[in-house]
């Protein structure tokens, strides 16, 4: 949902209008490099949080992150994270 996505993007900071933007994806794997000191989550932390919010459902987690399921699976492999199983 939009709220779940906004919470993930905000990374614990107050939700801003940019976090509620419709039709835009999370800038994972792009020029955007989050800074933990600024209260933003790292890409790995956002993925882990999305999977927690989605109760391990990879399709819902990917949608909340604004990425494809295939991209999520690729990132899980890159970060050495286990893929949730049913």
GIDADA-V467214 format. One line per field, one symbol per residue. ss: DSSP state (H for helix, E for strand, L for the rest). A space follows every 50 residues. Layout:
BEGIN
ss=???
END
This chain:
BEGIN
ss=LHHHHHHHHHLLLLLLHHHHLLLLLLLLLLLLLLLHHHLLLLHHHHHHHH HHHLLLLHHHHHHHHLLLHHHHHHHHHHLLLLLLLL
END
